[in-house]
Every structure is written in structure tokens, then in C-alpha cells.
Amino acid sequence: MKLVLLDIDGVLNHSNTEWNEWAEESCVDVLNAITKANDAKIVVVSAQRIGHDAEYMADMLASVGVEAELVGITPELGVRDAEIKEWVVGHADMITSMVLIDDSYSARYNDIQVQTEWENGLQEKHIAMANEILNK
């Protein structure tokens, strides 16, 4: 299974997003293009998951137009790289490739990261980068 490890703030939204909006349509469209092209599933790594279960996050993603299946959320350990590692280790037998899409730099996962910017979120220029990582 191909996975998108998905942050939300700075990826699906950005600095110009209205305070009461959860996602920008243009950013969601780019995510959908990536997941469709690769038949990829989503694991939410965002702090937005804290206090919520996977069902809630799946509903929230669907409500803003995300089409890919949510297959999980990372555990709450306080350090994103450790949270990702724990989820990945527990599901390693299912994963064929993965890309981390996050506006924060990841030292551990920088070789599979598409780093967005808080000012713009996920953009069309990120599609080719994500596709390349998912198809290594």
C-alpha cells in the first residue's frame, strides 16, 4: 500500500486561509491528484488529530473533499517523527512506499518528505515530487 503521511496545517490550509476554514479547495485538489495517481491511502500525522479518533478525522477529510481512504492516525507521543515511526513499524508489512507531506522539516523522514510552506500550502508543484517518492 502506498501512503501519504498527511499534516494538515500548512498543507491543506495556509496563512491566508480564513480562521474558520479547515482546508483550501486548491490544496485538497492537489492532494486528490497525488492520491489518485498513486492509488495512495492517508495516515494523518497532524496535530489536528489530537483528541479525535480516525473516524472523526475521516469525516473531516471527506467534508472538505478529500477522496482517498484514511487508514489511520499516528499515536500521540509528543514528537512527530516518533509518532510516525511507531505507526509505520506497526504497519510495515502493509506499506510499499510512503511520502510525508508536511510544512515542518523532518530530520528522520526528509528523504521521503515533500515540504510545503505555511504561506502557500500544498501546490501543484508538489505533485511531481510526491509521485516520484511514491514510485521509487
Backbone as numpy.savetxt, mean C-alpha at the origin, in Angstrom:
# Nx Ny Nz CAx CAy CAz Cx Cy Cz
1.49 -15.19 -4.83 0.65 -14.02 -4.83 1.55 -12.78 -4.83
1.18 -11.83 -5.68 1.86 -10.54 -5.71 1.15 -9.61 -4.73
1.95 -8.87 -3.98 1.39 -8.00 -2.94 1.82 -6.55 -3.09
0.89 -5.67 -2.78 1.19 -4.26 -2.58 1.08 -4.00 -1.09
2.20 -3.66 -0.46 2.21 -3.26 0.94 1.90 -1.78 0.94
0.70 -1.42 1.39 0.15 -0.10 1.15 0.08 0.80 2.37
0.79 1.92 2.28 0.58 3.03 3.19 -0.59 3.83 2.63
-1.19 4.68 3.42 -2.32 5.47 2.92 -1.98 6.96 2.87
-1.60 7.55 4.00 -1.28 8.97 4.00 0.01 9.21 3.22
-0.06 10.11 2.24 1.07 10.35 1.37 1.12 9.42 0.18
0.17 8.49 0.10 0.06 7.56 -1.03 -1.31 7.74 -1.68
-2.36 7.41 -0.97 -3.72 7.59 -1.50 -4.24 9.00 -1.29
-3.59 9.76 -0.44 -3.92 11.16 -0.26 -2.61 11.94 -0.19
-2.72 13.27 -0.12 -1.51 14.09 -0.10 -1.79 15.43 0.57
-0.82 16.30 0.52 -0.90 17.55 1.28 -2.06 18.45 0.85
-2.57 18.29 -0.36 -3.69 19.12 -0.83 -5.04 18.44 -0.67
-5.07 17.26 -0.10 -6.33 16.55 0.12 -7.12 17.26 1.21
-8.40 17.42 0.99 -9.26 18.03 2.00 -9.17 17.23 3.29
-9.22 17.90 4.42 -9.04 17.26 5.73 -10.03 16.13 5.98
-11.21 16.19 5.39 -12.23 15.16 5.63 -12.27 14.09 4.53
-11.31 14.11 3.64 -11.23 13.11 2.57 -10.19 12.06 2.93
-10.47 10.84 2.57 -9.59 9.73 2.89 -8.64 9.41 1.75
-9.07 9.74 0.51 -8.25 9.40 -0.65 -8.58 10.33 -1.81
-7.61 10.49 -2.69 -7.78 11.25 -3.93 -8.06 10.25 -5.05
-9.04 10.56 -5.87 -9.42 9.66 -6.96 -8.24 9.36 -7.88
-7.43 10.37 -8.18 -6.29 10.14 -9.09 -5.29 9.15 -8.50
-5.06 9.22 -7.20 -4.14 8.29 -6.53 -4.72 6.87 -6.52
-6.01 6.77 -6.28 -6.69 5.47 -6.29 -6.62 4.86 -7.69
-6.80 5.68 -8.71 -6.72 5.19 -10.09 -5.35 4.59 -10.38
-4.30 5.22 -9.88 -2.94 4.70 -10.10 -2.77 3.38 -9.35
-3.23 3.31 -8.11 -3.16 2.05 -7.37 -3.91 0.95 -8.11
-5.10 1.26 -8.60 -5.87 0.26 -9.35 -5.14 -0.20 -10.60
-4.46 0.71 -11.27 -3.69 0.34 -12.47 -2.57 -0.64 -12.10
-1.91 -0.39 -10.99 -0.82 -1.27 -10.55 -1.36 -2.65 -10.17
-2.41 -2.68 -9.38 -2.92 -3.97 -8.91 -3.54 -4.77 -10.06
-4.24 -4.10 -10.96 -4.84 -4.80 -12.12 -3.77 -5.39 -13.02
-2.75 -4.61 -13.34 -1.70 -5.06 -14.26 -0.94 -6.26 -13.72
-0.92 -6.41 -12.41 -0.12 -7.46 -11.78 -0.95 -8.50 -11.04
-2.26 -8.38 -11.11 -3.15 -9.25 -10.34 -2.68 -9.31 -8.88
-2.39 -8.12 -8.34 -1.83 -8.02 -6.99 -2.91 -7.79 -5.94
-2.65 -8.27 -4.76 -3.51 -8.07 -3.59 -2.86 -7.01 -2.69
-3.62 -6.56 -1.69 -3.15 -5.48 -0.83 -3.02 -5.93 0.62
-1.95 -5.48 1.25 -1.78 -5.57 2.70 -1.58 -4.13 3.18
-2.43 -3.67 4.08 -2.32 -2.30 4.60 -1.26 -2.26 5.70
-0.30 -1.34 5.51 0.77 -1.13 6.49 0.63 0.23 7.16
-0.35 1.00 6.76 -0.55 2.38 7.21 -0.97 2.46 8.67
-0.61 3.55 9.30 -1.09 3.82 10.65 -2.61 3.95 10.68
-3.23 4.18 9.54 -4.69 4.26 9.45 -5.36 2.96 9.92
-4.62 1.86 9.92 -5.19 0.56 10.32 -5.31 0.42 11.84
-4.58 1.23 12.59 -4.53 1.07 14.04 -5.92 1.27 14.64
-6.32 0.30 15.42 -7.64 0.33 16.04 -8.74 -0.24 15.17
-8.37 -0.73 13.99 -9.36 -1.28 13.07 -8.97 -2.69 12.66
-9.95 -3.47 12.24 -9.65 -4.80 11.74 -9.61 -4.78 10.21
-9.25 -5.90 9.62 -9.11 -6.00 8.16 -10.44 -5.75 7.46
-11.53 -6.19 8.04 -12.84 -5.98 7.41 -13.14 -4.48 7.28
-12.88 -3.73 8.33 -13.09 -2.28 8.30 -12.21 -1.65 7.22
-10.94 -2.04 7.18 -10.03 -1.47 6.18 -10.45 -1.83 4.77
-10.93 -3.06 4.57 -11.41 -3.46 3.25 -12.60 -2.60 2.83
-13.51 -2.36 3.75 -14.67 -1.51 3.46 -14.23 -0.08 3.13
-13.27 0.45 3.88 -12.80 1.81 3.63 -12.12 1.91 2.26
-11.29 0.94 1.93 -10.64 0.95 0.63 -11.67 0.86 -0.50
-12.61 -0.03 -0.35 -13.66 -0.17 -1.37 -14.48 1.10 -1.50
-14.73 1.78 -0.40 -15.56 2.99 -0.43 -14.91 4.14 -1.21
-13.59 4.10 -1.37 -12.92 5.13 -2.15 -12.53 4.64 -3.54
-12.96 3.42 -3.89 -12.75 2.93 -5.24 -11.61 1.97 -5.45
-10.94 1.55 -4.39 -9.86 0.56 -4.53 -10.49 -0.78 -4.89
-9.99 -1.37 -5.98 -10.61 -2.59 -6.51 -9.92 -3.88 -6.08
-8.66 -3.82 -5.73 -7.93 -5.04 -5.37 -8.40 -5.59 -4.03
-8.24 -6.87 -3.87 -8.61 -7.54 -2.63 -7.62 -7.22 -1.51
-8.14 -6.91 -0.35 -7.31 -6.75 0.83 -7.14 -8.13 1.46
-5.89 -8.54 1.63 -5.62 -9.86 2.21 -5.09 -9.78 3.63
-4.86 -8.55 4.12 -4.40 -8.45 5.49 -3.98 -7.04 5.88
-3.73 -6.90 7.16 -3.15 -5.68 7.72 -2.00 -6.13 8.62
-0.99 -5.31 8.67 0.16 -5.67 9.50 -0.18 -5.50 10.98
0.50 -6.24 11.84 0.26 -6.12 13.28 0.78 -4.78 13.82
0.30 -4.41 14.98 0.73 -3.16 15.62 1.90 -3.46 16.56
3.11 -3.11 16.09 4.32 -3.33 16.89 5.05 -2.03 17.18
4.65 -0.96 16.53 5.26 0.34 16.77 6.36 0.74 15.80
6.86 -0.20 15.03 7.90 0.08 14.03 7.46 -0.56 12.71
7.24 0.27 11.70 6.67 -0.23 10.45 7.47 -1.37 9.84
8.78 -1.24 9.73 9.58 -2.31 9.12 9.41 -3.63 9.87
9.35 -3.58 11.19 9.15 -4.80 12.00 7.74 -5.36 11.78
6.77 -4.48 11.64 5.39 -4.92 11.39 5.28 -5.63 10.04
5.93 -5.05 9.03 5.93 -5.67 7.70 6.63 -7.01 7.77
7.80 -7.05 8.41 8.56 -8.31 8.50 7.73 -9.40 9.15
7.04 -9.08 10.25 6.24 -10.11 10.92 5.13 -10.63 10.01
4.45 -9.75 9.29 3.38 -10.20 8.40 3.94 -11.04 7.27
5.03 -10.58 6.67 5.64 -11.28 5.54 6.15 -12.66 5.96
6.84 -12.75 7.09 7.35 -14.04 7.56 6.20 -15.01 7.80
5.11 -14.53 8.34 3.96 -15.39 8.59 3.21 -15.83 7.36
3.47 -15.19 6.22 2.75 -15.52 4.98 3.71 -15.78 3.82
4.97 -16.05 4.12 6.00 -16.19 3.09 5.66 -17.23 2.03
4.99 -18.30 2.41 4.67 -19.36 1.46 3.66 -18.92 0.40
2.96 -17.81 0.62 1.95 -17.32 -0.31 2.49 -16.23 -1.24
3.63 -15.64 -0.92 4.11 -14.44 -1.60 5.10 -14.79 -2.71
4.80 -14.31 -3.91 5.74 -14.48 -5.02 6.57 -13.21 -5.25
5.97 -12.06 -5.01 6.68 -10.79 -5.09 5.87 -9.74 -4.34
6.54 -8.63 -3.99 5.83 -7.58 -3.28 6.52 -6.25 -3.51
5.69 -5.19 -3.41 6.18 -3.83 -3.51 5.62 -3.05 -2.33
6.45 -2.25 -1.71 6.02 -1.36 -0.65 5.80 0.01 -1.27
4.59 0.55 -1.12 4.29 1.89 -1.60 4.04 2.75 -0.37
4.97 3.68 -0.12 4.99 4.44 1.13 5.71 5.76 0.89
5.26 6.81 1.55 5.97 8.09 1.42 7.13 8.20 2.42
7.21 7.30 3.36 8.32 7.28 4.32 9.36 6.26 3.87
10.62 6.62 3.92 11.70 5.74 3.52 11.76 4.51 4.41
11.99 3.36 3.81 12.16 2.11 4.55 13.57 1.58 4.32
14.37 1.55 5.38 15.74 1.03 5.27 15.74 -0.45 4.93
14.85 -1.20 5.55 14.81 -2.65 5.35 14.25 -3.02 3.97
13.27 -2.26 3.49 12.56 -2.64 2.26 12.79 -1.67 1.11
13.87 -0.87 1.18 14.08 0.13 0.13 14.27 -0.49 -1.26
14.73 -1.73 -1.34 14.93 -2.37 -2.64 13.62 -2.78 -3.30
12.53 -2.79 -2.55 11.22 -3.10 -3.14 10.24 -1.94 -2.91
10.77 -0.77 -2.63 9.91 0.36 -2.30 9.75 1.31 -3.47
8.51 1.73 -3.65 8.19 2.90 -4.46 7.86 3.98 -3.45
8.74 4.96 -3.36 8.56 6.01 -2.36 7.84 7.20 -3.00
6.66 7.48 -2.48 5.88 8.62 -2.94 6.27 9.85 -2.13
5.62 10.95 -2.42 5.88 12.19 -1.69 4.59 12.70 -1.10
4.64 13.18 0.12 3.46 13.71 0.81 2.78 14.80 -0.03
3.57 15.56 -0.76 3.00 16.67 -1.53 2.13 16.21 -2.69
2.37 15.00 -3.22 1.68 14.55 -4.43 0.97 13.21 -4.33
1.39 12.36 -3.41 0.82 11.02 -3.33 1.24 10.14 -4.50
0.50 9.08 -4.72 0.79 8.10 -5.77 0.45 8.72 -7.14
1.43 8.69 -8.03 1.31 9.32 -9.34 1.54 8.30 -10.45
1.15 8.67 -11.68 1.33 7.78 -12.82 2.78 7.36 -13.00
3.73 8.24 -12.66 5.15 7.90 -12.81 5.56 6.70 -11.95
4.76 6.38 -10.94 5.08 5.27 -10.04 4.64 3.91 -10.59
3.80 3.91 -11.61 3.28 2.64 -12.15 4.41 1.76 -12.67
5.26 2.30 -13.51 6.35 1.50 -14.09 7.29 0.99 -13.00
7.58 1.81 -12.01 8.45 1.38 -10.91 7.84 0.19 -10.17
6.55 0.30 -9.83 5.88 -0.78 -9.10 5.82 -2.05 -9.95
5.48 -1.89 -11.22 5.40 -3.05 -12.11 6.74 -3.77 -12.21
7.82 -3.00 -12.30 9.15 -3.60 -12.39 9.48 -4.41 -11.13
9.19 -3.85 -9.98 9.46 -4.55 -8.71 8.62 -5.81 -8.61
7.35 -5.73 -8.96 6.46 -6.88 -8.83 6.79 -7.98 -9.84
7.51 -7.66 -10.89 7.81 -8.65 -11.93 9.26 -9.04 -12.00
10.01 -8.82 -10.93 11.43 -9.25 -10.87 11.51 -10.75 -10.81
